[in-house]
Amino acid sequence: TDESVSVMEGDSVTLHNDVNKTQDGIINWYFNSTHITGSLTLTNITITDSGRYFLQIVNVNDKIFSVSVR
């Protein structure tokens, strides 16, 4: 599933995974192919935060967020 998010510079956004708990409890986030961990809330967003955020949840469909900062 792909989802586009557009925010203004300086705003905050939370990318929701729509899953309360996975069977194996493994949730992986990637930003432009770099592994990041935990819940993902972006605060005080800048242009450098624009890009593809990939959410991988074991035993559940993957989800990709494209974040555009204006």
Summary of the structure (lengths in Angstrom):
residues: 70
radius of gyration: 12.1
end to end distance: 23.3
largest distance: 37.3
contacts: 164
relative contact order: 0.41
helix: 4%
strand: 46%
